[in-house]
Amino acid sequence: HLFVTAVFFVIIIGAMVFYRKLDEKGRQKFLYIMSALLIADELWKHILSAATGQWEWEFVPLHLCSINIFVCVINSFRRDKLTSEILYALCVPGALLALLMPTWTNLPYWNFMSLHSNSVHVLLLMYPLLLIAGGFKPDFRNLPRVLGIVLCECVPVFFLNKILDTNFFFLNGTANNPVLEILAEIFGKNLYFLGMPFLLVVVWAAMYLPWYFLGRKKAKV
């Protein structure tokens, strides 16, 4: 797992270096390709699972990472600040955590769901990092808007989980995720999700403080 993850990171870094050298037209085409790959990856999951009689409600693209697939598509056409910020603030930590602490390791590595889980999270991590390589600078002042969007998504997802017996946004179980298991020990098995806002603050602080100090340093210069 560690070796494969290291290979993924090398590929992502190589893509960032390549993207940085492209002109604006080339970067636009690259993002279109990334979006097409993400959509194809998601469709592959649904087609194969349906063809083999294994499709279930859990496959509906309402997980945080799945929703970000569509945010990537929107961003590839608009590249506006809000979608870029959403992808950096939510997609990067979500995809990174999934790759470092996967919940699909009980499957054989060459199982199509295992391959999909790896490939889609690599693409989701790569996309916002390409934006960084292209000059996008995250701004913590946009975080209230990002948080507001997440909270608006959580409300209907919470009730859908109860109706469909799913676990979108990990609001209906820890799925044996090590980080969520720690929150379950602190807040209790049924209230572990109350620790997510505190976890988000820690993660965002680590992600945004370097940009804040870098911005202050440039301002002084």
N, C-alpha and C positions, 0 to 999 in steps of 0.2 A: 504493500500500500504506500509506504513512504517513498519507495523508488518511483512508482508510477506518478505520485503527486509531484515529486521533484521534476520529472519529465514534463508534466503539465506546466509547471512554473517556468521552465526553460522555454517552452513553446510560447507562452504568454509574453515573456520578456522579448523574445525574438519578434513577435508580432508587433509589440510596441515600438521597437527600434525601426522596423520596416515601415510602420504607419507614420512615424515621425518624419521620415525622409520623403514621404509622398507629398505632392502638391494638393491643393484644395480639392480639385476634381478627383484625384486618385483616392483621397481620404473618403470622399462621399461614396464612391463605388465600393470601397472596402467595407463601409458601414452597411451599405445595402446588402452586400454578400453575407455579412454577419447576421443581419436580420433574417435573411432567407434561410440560412443554416439553422437558426433558432426555431423558426416556424416549421421547417422540415423535420427537425429533431422532435418537436412536440407532436406533429402529425404521425411520425413514425411510431411513436409510443401508442397512440390511439389505434392506428390501423392494425399493428401487430397484436396488440392485446385483444382487440375485438375479433380478429381473425382466429385467434387461438382460444377464444372463449374465456379470456381472463380479465376483460375490461370491468372496472368497478368505479363507483362514484368518486373514490379517492383520486382518480386520474383527471377529474375535471380541473382545468387550470385556474384554481383558486388558491393554491399555495403562494406564498410571497414571491418565491423565485419564478413560479409560472406566470404570475401577473407581470413580473418585470420583463418577461419575453415581449409582451405587447408594448411595454414602455420603451424597450429598445427599438421596436419597429417605429413607433411614433417619433422617437428621437432621431432615427436615421433620416427621417424626412425633414425634421424641423431643427434639430439640435439646439433647442431652447434651454435656458438656464434651469428651469424647474425640473424637466425630465432628466437633465444631466445630473442635477443635485439628488434626485430620487435614486438614480442608479448608483451614484457614489455612496450615498448614505445608507441605502438598504440592500442594494444588489451585491456590492462588494463584501460586506460582512456576512451576508446570508450565504452567498455562494462559497466564500472562503471557509466558513464554518462547516458547510456541507462536505467540502472536499477533504478537510482535515479530520473531521469526525463524522464520516458517512454512516447513515442508518440502513444502508442497503448491503452491508458486507455479509449478511446471511445468505445472499444469492451467489451462485457461481459467477466468477469474474466475467465469463463470456456470455452470460445470460443477457438477453436484449434489454431488460430493465436496468441491469447493472451498467451496461454500456451507455444506455441513454442517460442515466443519472450522472455518470461521469462526464459525458460529453456536453450535456446541457449546462452543467454548473461551470465547466471550463469556459464555455462561450459566454455565460453570464458574468463571470469574473473578468474575462478578457475585454468585453465591450466597454464598460466604464473606464477601465485602465487605458484603453485606446484614446478615450476622450481626454484623459489626463495627459497622455503623451502628445496629444494634439494641441495642448495649451489651455484646456479647461482648468480653472482653479476653484475648488470648493469654497463655499462661503457659509460659515455657521449661521449667518443671519437668515438663511433660507430654511433652517431646520424646523422652525415652528410650522411652516407650511407643509413640510414633509411629514411632520408628526401628525398634523391635522388630517392629512390624507390617509395615513395609516390607521388612525383611530376610526375614521369613517368607514374604512374597509373592514375593520375588526368587528364592528357591530353586526352587520348582516352575516358575516362569516361565522361568528359565534353561534348564532341561531341555526344556520345551515348545518353546522357540525352536529347539533343536537338532533336535527330532523333526519339527516342522511347517515349519521353515525360515522362521520369522517373526522379528520384531524387537520384541517386547513389552518395555517398559521401556528400549528402546534398548540392550539387552544383547548384541545380535547385529549391531551396525553403527552408525555415527554418523548415517546417513541424511542426510549432508551438512549436519548442524546445525553452525553456526559455533562454538558453545561446545564441543560434543563433538569437533569437529575440532581445536580447541586442545589438548584433553586427549589426543587421539591423537598430536599432535606431541610432547607431553611424555612420555607413558607408552608410546607405541608404538601402532601401528594395531590390534594384537590385544589390547592390555591397557588401552585407553583408559578402560574402565569402572572401573579401580582409582582413577582420579582423581575419580570421582563423590562419594565420601564427603567429600573435601576441598572440593569445590565446594559440597556441601550445608552444610558448616560455615560457609562464607563467606556463603551465601545466608541461612541461619538467623540468623547473627549480625546481618546487616543488617535482618532482619525482626523480631527479638526484642529487640535492645538498646534501641531507642526505647521499647518497652513497659516494659522493666525500669527504665529511668531515670525514665520517667513515673510508675511505681508508687512508686519511692523518693521522688520529689518530693512526691507526694500524701501519702505516709506522714509526711514531715517536717512538712507543713502541718497 
